[in-house]
Each structure stands twice: as C-alpha cells, then as structure tokens.
Amino acid sequence: MPIVSVQDVTKTYASGFQALKGVNLEIDEGEILALLGPNGAGKTTLISSICGITRPSSGRILVGGHDVVTQYRQARRLIGLVPQELNLEPFAPVGPGVAFSRGLFGLRRDPARVEAVLRQLSLWEKRNARMRELSGGMKRRVLIAKALAHEPRVLFLDEPTAGVDVELRRDMWKVVAELKRQGVTIILTTHYIEEAEAIADRIGVIADGQILLVEEKAQLMARMGRKNLSVHLREPVAAIPAALAGYELELCNGGRTLIYSYDTKSDGTGITRLLSDLQAAGLSLRDLETRQSSLEDIFVDLVKERP
Ligand SMILES: Nc1ncnc2c1ncn2[C@@H]1O[C@H](COP(=O)(O)OP(=O)(O)OP(=O)(O)O)[C@@H](O)[C@H]1O
C-alpha cells in the first residue's frame, strides 16, 4: 500500500482559479519524490492538500490509509511539513520550540527524542538561542526539527533550499539522505533541477495544475536523455556548410565548435556518417566530446512541448 495516495484531486480557489486539475499520485514508503514545476504550477497547493491545510474541491487523499479530510487527526499525525516561509517566533528559544511542536500532537514529553532531532540537524549547540539570533540556514533547520518532533513517517519539504547558499544546500541534502536512511518518506518541491537530480528517487513534473509525469529518476534520464556530440574544429567556420544542413548542427564558440544532438535510444546515432560528411566538407577536427543531457534539458523540453 502506498503511504500517500492522491486520487483525482482538483482544487478551485474561491477566486475561481483552478490550481489542480485532476491529480493522481501514489508515493511509496521510504522513497524521496521531488516535485518539479515552474512558478504557480500547483506544487504548494498539492502539498497543502495532502497535509490537510487546503481542502480539495474534489477527489480523495489518503495518508497511511487515512482520509486527510474525514480522518484528519490520524492522517496529520503521520505528516511533517516544512513550509516555504520562515514563520518562526523571533523570541522563542530553539529547544523548547521543538519540544512544543511535539506537544501540539498530544505526544508525551520526550527530551531524548528532541535532543536526537536537534543533534541530527546540528542545532544542539544552539538549543538555547532565540530564533532571531539564528542565520537563515539555521532557521530552516529549526523548521525541519519542528516538523520531525512528532516522529512523522512522511516529511514534506516545500522548497527547502530556496535562497540558501550552495554549501548549506549540500548540507540539507545530507540531512534528507540521513532521514531516508531512517525510513522517512520525503516529498520535496523544488525549482532547482540539480536538487532533484542529486537526491530524488523519483521525479514528478507538474505544470498548470497537472502532473505531466512521475518516473524513476534513472529511467527518466535514460528514456528521455539525449547526448550532444561537440566537434571542435581546427579552423573556425563562418557558417555551417550546406552539405551538413540535414544534421541540424549548432555552431558555437566563435565558429570553432559544432554541436550534434542525437537520441541515445535510437538504433543509429548518425555519428559515423556525420564524421565522414564533415571530412568530405573539408573540415578538420581537433577534438570530439560527448555529453549526456541533464534533467534540466529534459524538464525544459517537457514543459515547452505541452500543447
Ligand atoms: N488562496 C488562493 N487563492 C487563489 N489562487 C491561489 C491561492 N493560492 C494559490 N493560488 C494560485 O494557484 C496557482 C498555484 O499556486 P501554488 O502556490 O500551488 O504554485 P507553486 O507551484 O507552489 O508555485 P511556486 O513555485 O511559485 O511556489 C497560482 O496561480 C496561484 O496564484
């Protein structure tokens, strides 16, 4: 049984705007799913619906088998949510704040658990600091600690690394990997494709209130991946020779490099023929290199190709 099951969910806001247009999504226990999508795609609306903060207009959502509307308490107990905004009390101290979040779920005090969470997020030394004394990155960690205080089985991270520096982003990825090791299911939204590429098991692409695809990251990259062959020339050319028009080459690097894009899955890549045609056109080669297209290329193509 999936830990989260989203069934035909739509959401129309009071303004009449339809933010979700029939979303179906199953999330397995223990996986990391990254939801990628442009601004306004509906990512936050979807997460808020699963967490019971926004009520879907139609459809059904189950978390751990509990309906998030009719069995709100049981469902919510299983969920930790790290919101996008840093909505922390400026004067609240870190440690008691995390303990308080646990108490909100009616759980008994458990200082050992709170300490473990604080240590895991490198916040133990800061346990007596007030929120306003912390850096933005530390505040984000506090939000995660608060979301973990009641031992949720599913953790939602809404853009966990928006606006944080590269080092902190990598730190955050380590935290996510560690949580996965502990068996926590993680759903994160992100604008950063490299983030999805670095940590997700599966990738969901959402645009305009619809899920365009959900797929294993490795499969997605293999299925949709193209490769680019860069041909570096000894002498620059002003234009692509007419004899090579059929290859749809791109000329760059001041006329010194030709880029040929090919499908890694098709039977013939066309490379052999291209190389002999290059020679026939009188071009002499200095070097060749190939590059696998990234998730970013795939994502841009997907969102662009929509009717
Ligand atoms: N309370 C609301 N009332 C009306 N429209 C809303 C409301 N909340 C969100 N929307 C609209 O729904 C759409 C989806 O918003 P949502 O925040 O879910 O997108 P998102 O994918 O999370 O975007 P971002 O990446 O910018 O956070 C947007 O067009 C937004 O303006």
The ligand as a Gaussian input file, in Angstrom:
#p B3LYP/6-31G(d) Opt

LIG

0 1
 N       -5.549000      31.152000      -1.896000
 C       -5.509000      31.252000      -3.225000
 N       -6.481000      31.865000      -3.911000
 C       -6.443000      31.957000      -5.271000
 N       -5.437000      31.476000      -6.030000
 C       -4.423000      30.876000      -5.402000
 C       -4.390000      30.729000      -3.967000
 N       -3.255000      30.075000      -3.636000
 C       -2.625000      29.827000      -4.788000
 N       -3.315000      30.304000      -5.852000
 C       -2.940000      30.206000      -7.276000
 O       -2.825000      28.851000      -7.619000
 C       -1.725000      28.645000      -8.506000
 C       -0.804000      27.588000      -7.931000
 O       -0.156000      28.097000      -6.776000
 P        0.886000      27.242000      -5.947000
 O        1.359000      28.100000      -4.826000
 O        0.288000      25.936000      -5.645000
 O        2.032000      27.052000      -7.034000
 P        3.523000      26.551000      -6.837000
 O        3.733000      25.540000      -7.905000
 O        3.739000      26.143000      -5.447000
 O        4.318000      27.865000      -7.178000
 P        5.722000      28.408000      -6.599000
 O        6.764000      27.573000      -7.236000
 O        5.722000      29.808000      -7.096000
 O        5.653000      28.290000      -5.106000
 C       -1.071000      30.002000      -8.692000
 O       -1.534000      30.550000      -9.911000
 C       -1.569000      30.796000      -7.518000
 O       -1.669000      32.161000      -7.850000

